[in-house]
Amino acid sequence: MAYRTIDLFAGVGGIRLGFEAYGCKNVFSSEWDSAAQAMYEANFGEKPFGDINDIEPKDIPDHDILLAGFPCQPFSIAGKGLGFGDTRGTLFFNVEEIIKVKQPQAFLLENVKRLTTHDNGNTFKVIINHLKELGYTVYYKVFNSLDFGVPQKRERIYIVGFKENIYFKFPTPLGYYRPLIEILGKDNDIPKSYFLSETLKNKRFAALKTIPPKPSIWHENIGGNISPLPYSCALRAGGSYNYLVVNGERRLTDREMFRLQGFPDSFKINVPYSQARKIAGNSVTVPVIKAIAGEMINALENQQQATKIMQLNIFEEYENTGS
C-alpha cells in the first residue's frame, strides 16, 4: 500500500524524502520561506503552499500520515526560548487542528531536544496531552544524528502517533557515523571565497588548546572557545559564517552542509549560499527520518495491539510513550 503523506513546515522536503524511500506518495506540502520553496520545487516538481494559516484544515487533501517539523525557534537554546509565548510556537496548534479534522492514520512531528524541558517540561506535557486527547497512541524519543551514520551531533525529539492502539518501536541507532573525509570536499576544489582571512585563521589557531584531529570541524561557542571535532556540531540556521570551520581554515560549502544532513548529492541546490546555509540549518537529518519511517510503515502494516506487547517491555516502552 502506498501511504499518502502531507509535508507541513516542509523546508526542502527532508522528512518527505525519508518516507518516499518506502513508497509513500505526498499529496500536499506547505512552507512559507520562498528560498526553501524554490529548492523544494526544483527537487520535487511542485511548489509548496505558503503560510499554513492561509488554508482551512478541511481543504487539505485527505492523507494517511501527517509529517511536520513544526518551527523550533521558540523552544531552542539559540532562540529566546519563549515557547508558546512566541507566535511561531502556536503553530503546533495548527498541526493539532489538522489532525483533529483530517484524522490521519499516523503522524510524525520533529523538534529540538529542548522542547522536552522548556518551561520545566510543561510545554512538552501540553503537546503530548493534546495529541493523546485527540485519541492517538503517542510515542516519543530523542535521537542524535551522529548515531545514524552522519557526522553531525544533532539531538532532536521525534513524536510519533497512531490513530489506533498500535505497537511501535523506535529504530535501533546504528551507533556510528561516516568519517568526515567522505563528506568534505578537497580544499583544492573549494573556491577561495570560502577560506578565512589570515587574521581570522590566526585567531582560531591561537585560541586552540588541543591538537586537532584531521579532518575536523572546529566549533566556536558563545564564549569563544574552540573545539576541533571529528564531526560537526549541529548546523544552525542563524549561526555565524565562522561558527563551524573546516580544519580551522575554511567555511563549509552548501553541498557539505546538506551532506551533513544526509541529503544525496543529486539533491539540487538552486539558491544563494546565504539562503542554503539557513535552509540546511533548519532541515532534518534524512537518515534518522528514514529509519523512523520504516518502523512506522511496519507498525501500520502489522497493526499489533500496543497494550499486550508493552506489558512485556514496560520499562523500555513506557519511557518512550510517556504513558
C-alpha positions, -999 to +999 in steps of 0.1 A: +000+000+000+013+035-009+005+057+021-004+093+014+016+119+033+014+156+038+045+176+044+040+206+068+066+232+076+084+212+049+116+231+045+131+215+014+114+181+020+138+162+042+110+144+060+093+137+027+125+121+014+126+097+043+090+085+037+093+084-001+120+058+004+092+034+015+069+042-014+048+069+002+031+094-020+030+131-009-003+148-017+002+183-001+031+204+012+033+237+030+063+260+035+063+298+038+100+305+031+105+315-005+140+301-009+130+268+006+100+268-017+124+272-047+146+243-036+116+221-029+101+228-063+134+221-080+136+187-064+100+176-062+084+194-092+059+212-071+058+245-052+046+241-016+016+260-004+026+291+016+015+301+051-003+272+068-026+298+084-040+306+050-057+273+044-085+257+062-078+222+076-108+208+058-093+220+025-061+200+029-062+167+010-070+135+028-039+117+038-027+087+059+004+101+076+009+137+086+045+149+087+056+182+104+089+196+115+070+225+132+091+256+139+117+250+166+130+286+173+105+293+201+120+263+221+156+263+210+186+273+231+197+296+202+164+314+203+149+333+232+131+302+245+096+318+246+077+287+236+040+293+233+047+329+241+062+332+206+036+333+177+056+306+159+052+284+189+014+284+184+019+267+150+017+234+169-020+241+173-023+244+135-009+208+134-033+197+161-063+211+143-054+194+110-050+161+128-084+167+145-101+175+112-084+151+089-079+121+112-048+106+096-037+071+105-004+083+119+018+114+123+055+122+128+065+155+145+101+167+149+115+194+170+146+205+191+155+184+221+149+215+244+112+212+236+111+184+262+125+206+290+111+241+281+092+257+309+102+228+332+086+203+309+052+219+309+053+229+272+060+193+262+034+179+285+008+202+270+017+190+235+017+153+244-016+156+263-033+175+234-022+147+210-035+120+233-068+138+238-073+135+200-074+098+206-039+089+194-014+065+208+017+086+212+054+077+214+084+100+216+122+097+217+153+119+214+178+108+188+213+121+179+221+122+142+256+110+150+241+076+158+225+073+123+255+075+101+261+112+096+290+131+112+268+158+129+259+160+166+222+170+163+198+160+190+161+162+182+128+150+197+107+128+174+070+123+183+051+095+166+013+089+169-012+064+157-050+067+154-053+030+165-037+015+196-008+002+176+025-011+190+055+009+177+092+006+185+116+033+175+146+022+153+178+010+169+206+036+162+235+024+141+259+037+167+284+050+142+288+078+117+306+082+084+341+098+086+343+135+076+366+126+048+336+112+030+316+144+035+341+171+029+353+183-005+390+186-013+404+221-005+419+224-040+383+222-054+369+247-029+366+284-041+389+308-024+359+328-010+353+300+015+387+304+032+392+325+062+413+356+061+448+352+076+437+373+106+407+351+114+427+319+107+454+330+131+429+339+158+413+304+155+447+287+159+457+310+187+426+300+207+432+263+201+440+244+233+444+209+219+459+190+189+430+188+164+422+156+145+423+159+108+400+163+091+380+181+118+353+208+121+361+235+146+332+247+166+333+281+183+309+285+212+294+317+226+324+322+249+348+320+221+362+286+230+373+264+200+365+227+199+381+208+170+360+176+165+359+146+140+323+155+133+302+187+131+282+203+158+246+209+149+241+231+119+222+263+128+201+285+106+213+316+125+249+305+131+276+330+121+296+323+090+325+313+112+305+292+136+318+260+120+352+259+103+368+230+084+403+224+098+403+259+112+408+272+076+375+275+057+338+275+059+316+246+049+302+247+014+264+244+009+269+209-005+288+198+025+261+211+048+234+192+030+256+161+031+258+166+069+220+163+069+221+131+049+208+146+016+221+128-016+244+148-039+217+145-065+196+169-044+195+203-062+207+234-045+194+264-065+196+292-040+223+316-029+248+304-003+233+326+025+199+310+019+213+275+016+231+279+050+198+289+066+178+261+050+204+234+059+204+246+095+166+244+096+164+210+080+160+175+094+186+147+091+172+124+064+187+091+076+170+095+110+137+102+094+141+073+070+148+049+099+117+061+118+096+060+087+105+023+081+093+014+116+061+035+112+052+017+080+060-016+096+037-008+126+009+003+103+011-028+082+013-052+111-013-034+133-002-052+165-020-040+196+002-019+219-011-028+253-003-066+252+032-061+239+040-031+260+034-051+291+063-073+281+086-042+277+071-019+303+103-002+314+115+005+278+083+014+261+066+034+288+096+057+288+092+063+251+054+068+251+051+089+282+021+068+291 
